[in-house]
Amino acid sequence: MNTIELPILLEINFQLSDEQATIDMGGQLADVVKRELKQGIVVYLNGDLGAGKTTLTRGFVQGMGHKGHVKSPTYTLVEPYDLNDWQVYHFDLYRLADPEELEFMGIRDYFNQNCCCFIEWPEKGLGLLANADVSINMAYQGEHRSIVLQAHSELGQQLLNVLNYHEYS
């Protein structure tokens, strides 16, 4: 399978102790987007099945103001959340048979200034997705989750700088 190679401008690592810590990390990302960036981002989510990609996205969506259930888009490819001034799209491309399916669903229309796109299995949409501002690589380490956040744009770098500052101040 192809991988997506993007320049890494900044990288930070966190250890998350449990599911709630993963949700909280998503909430922190949402807080930075709303209060500091004030514009949408594109996030690629990488990790094995069950690594916490949807859990982290749930924390982000709830942090952006969604009050209802946040479900995995495994069978629908995308789950949209229309939240006042924001649009959040959670993509799960695991079951994507052909990248051209993304073209048919108008994938390029999802990427704009007020949209936050979280994309699981981005390598399946190679060549059709907007470049990531941030990649989040998740893995189990014993009972905990290890996450590595990598900034690939100035916007991503700004997000990680603010996140890192709040974590250690």
MIFI-247750 format. One record per residue (C-alpha): residue number from 0; x, y, z. Coordinates in nm, 2 decimals, padded with zeros to 4 digits. Layout:
N
<seq->NUM, xx->X, yy->Y, zz->Z>
...
//
This chain:
169
<seq->0, xx->00.00, yy->00.00, zz->00.00>
<seq->1, xx->00.12, yy->00.35, zz->-00.08>
<seq->2, xx->00.20, yy->00.59, zz->00.21>
<seq->3, xx->00.17, yy->00.96, zz->00.20>
<seq->4, xx->00.50, yy->01.14, zz->00.25>
<seq->5, xx->00.47, yy->01.50, zz->00.37>
<seq->6, xx->00.73, yy->01.73, zz->00.51>
<seq->7, xx->00.74, yy->01.74, zz->00.90>
<seq->8, xx->00.78, yy->02.09, zz->01.04>
<seq->9, xx->00.72, yy->01.99, zz->01.40>
<seq->10, xx->00.66, yy->01.67, zz->01.59>
<seq->11, xx->00.53, yy->01.62, zz->01.95>
<seq->12, xx->00.45, yy->01.31, zz->02.14>
<seq->13, xx->00.20, yy->01.23, zz->02.41>
<seq->14, xx->00.11, yy->00.92, zz->02.62>
<seq->15, xx->-00.26, yy->00.88, zz->02.68>
<seq->16, xx->-00.36, yy->00.66, zz->02.98>
<seq->17, xx->-00.71, yy->00.56, zz->02.87>
<seq->18, xx->-01.01, yy->00.63, zz->02.65>
<seq->19, xx->-01.10, yy->00.95, zz->02.84>
<seq->20, xx->-00.75, yy->01.09, zz->02.79>
<seq->21, xx->-00.79, yy->01.02, zz->02.42>
<seq->22, xx->-01.13, yy->01.20, zz->02.41>
<seq->23, xx->-00.97, yy->01.49, zz->02.61>
<seq->24, xx->-00.69, yy->01.52, zz->02.36>
<seq->25, xx->-00.94, yy->01.56, zz->02.08>
<seq->26, xx->-01.11, yy->01.83, zz->02.29>
<seq->27, xx->-00.79, yy->02.01, zz->02.34>
<seq->28, xx->-00.73, yy->02.01, zz->01.96>
<seq->29, xx->-01.08, yy->02.15, zz->01.91>
<seq->30, xx->-01.02, yy->02.42, zz->02.17>
<seq->31, xx->-00.70, yy->02.53, zz->01.98>
<seq->32, xx->-00.88, yy->02.53, zz->01.65>
<seq->33, xx->-01.17, yy->02.74, zz->01.78>
<seq->34, xx->-00.98, yy->02.99, zz->02.00>
<seq->35, xx->-00.64, yy->03.02, zz->01.82>
<seq->36, xx->-00.65, yy->02.91, zz->01.46>
<seq->37, xx->-01.01, yy->03.02, zz->01.39>
<seq->38, xx->-01.01, yy->02.82, zz->01.06>
<seq->39, xx->-01.05, yy->02.46, zz->00.95>
<seq->40, xx->-00.78, yy->02.20, zz->00.94>
<seq->41, xx->-00.71, yy->01.87, zz->00.77>
<seq->42, xx->-00.59, yy->01.59, zz->00.99>
<seq->43, xx->-00.47, yy->01.25, zz->00.88>
<seq->44, xx->-00.53, yy->00.97, zz->01.14>
<seq->45, xx->-00.30, yy->00.67, zz->01.13>
<seq->46, xx->-00.30, yy->00.36, zz->01.34>
<seq->47, xx->-00.41, yy->00.00, zz->01.36>
<seq->48, xx->-00.78, yy->-00.09, zz->01.40>
<seq->49, xx->-00.89, yy->00.00, zz->01.75>
<seq->50, xx->-00.59, yy->00.23, zz->01.82>
<seq->51, xx->-00.83, yy->00.52, zz->01.91>
<seq->52, xx->-00.87, yy->00.72, zz->01.59>
<seq->53, xx->-01.25, yy->00.74, zz->01.61>
<seq->54, xx->-01.23, yy->00.81, zz->01.99>
<seq->55, xx->-00.99, yy->01.10, zz->01.94>
<seq->56, xx->-01.22, yy->01.24, zz->01.66>
<seq->57, xx->-01.52, yy->01.20, zz->01.90>
<seq->58, xx->-01.34, yy->01.43, zz->02.15>
<seq->59, xx->-01.27, yy->01.68, zz->01.87>
<seq->60, xx->-01.63, yy->01.68, zz->01.74>
<seq->61, xx->-01.77, yy->01.72, zz->02.10>
<seq->62, xx->-01.51, yy->01.99, zz->02.17>
<seq->63, xx->-01.64, yy->02.18, zz->01.86>
<seq->64, xx->-01.99, yy->02.18, zz->02.02>
<seq->65, xx->-02.17, yy->01.86, zz->01.91>
<seq->66, xx->-02.40, yy->01.73, zz->02.18>
<seq->67, xx->-02.52, yy->01.40, zz->02.02>
<seq->68, xx->-02.37, yy->01.07, zz->01.95>
<seq->69, xx->-02.05, yy->01.05, zz->01.74>
<seq->70, xx->-02.04, yy->00.74, zz->01.53>
<seq->71, xx->-01.78, yy->00.58, zz->01.31>
<seq->72, xx->-01.82, yy->00.64, zz->00.94>
<seq->73, xx->-01.69, yy->00.29, zz->00.85>
<seq->74, xx->-01.98, yy->00.20, zz->00.62>
<seq->75, xx->-02.07, yy->00.55, zz->00.50>
<seq->76, xx->-01.72, yy->00.68, zz->00.43>
<seq->77, xx->-01.80, yy->01.02, zz->00.58>
<seq->78, xx->-02.00, yy->01.14, zz->00.88>
<seq->79, xx->-02.08, yy->01.52, zz->00.87>
<seq->80, xx->-02.13, yy->01.74, zz->01.17>
<seq->81, xx->-02.28, yy->02.09, zz->01.10>
<seq->82, xx->-02.19, yy->02.30, zz->01.41>
<seq->83, xx->-02.29, yy->02.66, zz->01.38>
<seq->84, xx->-01.98, yy->02.83, zz->01.23>
<seq->85, xx->-01.80, yy->02.50, zz->01.17>
<seq->86, xx->-01.83, yy->02.19, zz->00.96>
<seq->87, xx->-01.66, yy->01.88, zz->01.08>
<seq->88, xx->-01.62, yy->01.58, zz->00.85>
<seq->89, xx->-01.50, yy->01.25, zz->00.98>
<seq->90, xx->-01.38, yy->01.02, zz->00.70>
<seq->91, xx->-01.30, yy->00.65, zz->00.74>
<seq->92, xx->-01.16, yy->00.52, zz->00.41>
<seq->93, xx->-01.08, yy->00.17, zz->00.54>
<seq->94, xx->-01.35, yy->00.01, zz->00.32>
<seq->95, xx->-01.29, yy->00.23, zz->00.02>
<seq->96, xx->-01.26, yy->00.00, zz->-00.28>
<seq->97, xx->-01.15, yy->00.25, zz->-00.54>
<seq->98, xx->-01.02, yy->00.61, zz->-00.48>
<seq->99, xx->-01.24, yy->00.73, zz->-00.77>
<seq->100, xx->-01.54, yy->00.68, zz->-00.53>
<seq->101, xx->-01.41, yy->00.99, zz->-00.36>
<seq->102, xx->-01.42, yy->01.18, zz->-00.68>
<seq->103, xx->-01.79, yy->01.08, zz->-00.73>
<seq->104, xx->-01.88, yy->01.20, zz->-00.38>
<seq->105, xx->-01.72, yy->01.54, zz->-00.45>
<seq->106, xx->-01.43, yy->01.50, zz->-00.21>
<seq->107, xx->-01.28, yy->01.84, zz->-00.30>
<seq->108, xx->-01.59, yy->02.02, zz->-00.18>
<seq->109, xx->-01.52, yy->01.91, zz->00.18>
<seq->110, xx->-01.20, yy->02.11, zz->00.21>
<seq->111, xx->-01.25, yy->02.48, zz->00.28>
<seq->112, xx->-01.18, yy->02.75, zz->00.54>
<seq->113, xx->-01.45, yy->02.65, zz->00.79>
<seq->114, xx->-01.42, yy->02.27, zz->00.76>
<seq->115, xx->-01.22, yy->02.05, zz->00.98>
<seq->116, xx->-01.16, yy->01.71, zz->00.82>
<seq->117, xx->-01.04, yy->01.41, zz->01.01>
<seq->118, xx->-00.94, yy->01.13, zz->00.78>
<seq->119, xx->-00.88, yy->00.77, zz->00.88>
<seq->120, xx->-00.68, yy->00.55, zz->00.64>
<seq->121, xx->-00.58, yy->00.85, zz->00.42>
<seq->122, xx->-00.34, yy->00.64, zz->00.21>
<seq->123, xx->-00.65, yy->00.49, zz->00.05>
<seq->124, xx->-00.74, yy->00.83, zz->-00.10>
<seq->125, xx->-00.39, yy->00.91, zz->-00.22>
<seq->126, xx->-00.39, yy->01.18, zz->-00.48>
<seq->127, xx->-00.75, yy->01.30, zz->-00.42>
<seq->128, xx->-00.73, yy->01.44, zz->-00.06>
<seq->129, xx->-00.62, yy->01.78, zz->00.05>
<seq->130, xx->-00.27, yy->01.77, zz->00.21>
<seq->131, xx->-00.28, yy->01.73, zz->00.58>
<seq->132, xx->-00.20, yy->02.02, zz->00.82>
<seq->133, xx->-00.14, yy->01.76, zz->01.09>
<seq->134, xx->-00.09, yy->01.38, zz->01.10>
<seq->135, xx->-00.17, yy->01.19, zz->01.41>
<seq->136, xx->-00.01, yy->00.85, zz->01.45>
<seq->137, xx->-00.16, yy->00.64, zz->01.72>
<seq->138, xx->-00.04, yy->00.31, zz->01.87>
<seq->139, xx->-00.09, yy->00.09, zz->02.17>
<seq->140, xx->00.19, yy->00.07, zz->02.42>
<seq->141, xx->00.08, yy->-00.18, zz->02.68>
<seq->142, xx->-00.23, yy->-00.04, zz->02.85>
<seq->143, xx->-00.17, yy->00.31, zz->02.72>
<seq->144, xx->-00.18, yy->00.48, zz->02.38>
<seq->145, xx->00.11, yy->00.66, zz->02.23>
<seq->146, xx->00.03, yy->00.94, zz->01.99>
<seq->147, xx->00.27, yy->01.13, zz->01.77>
<seq->148, xx->00.14, yy->01.46, zz->01.62>
<seq->149, xx->00.33, yy->01.59, zz->01.31>
<seq->150, xx->00.27, yy->01.93, zz->01.16>
<seq->151, xx->00.29, yy->01.95, zz->00.78>
<seq->152, xx->00.19, yy->02.31, zz->00.72>
<seq->153, xx->00.23, yy->02.65, zz->00.89>
<seq->154, xx->-00.13, yy->02.61, zz->01.03>
<seq->155, xx->-00.04, yy->02.26, zz->01.16>
<seq->156, xx->00.27, yy->02.40, zz->01.32>
<seq->157, xx->00.08, yy->02.68, zz->01.49>
<seq->158, xx->-00.17, yy->02.42, zz->01.63>
<seq->159, xx->00.10, yy->02.20, zz->01.77>
<seq->160, xx->00.29, yy->02.49, zz->01.92>
<seq->161, xx->-00.02, yy->02.61, zz->02.11>
<seq->162, xx->-00.10, yy->02.25, zz->02.21>
<seq->163, xx->00.25, yy->02.19, zz->02.33>
<seq->164, xx->00.26, yy->02.52, zz->02.52>
<seq->165, xx->-00.06, yy->02.45, zz->02.71>
<seq->166, xx->00.06, yy->02.09, zz->02.79>
<seq->167, xx->00.38, yy->02.21, zz->02.95>
<seq->168, xx->00.28, yy->02.55, zz->03.10>
//
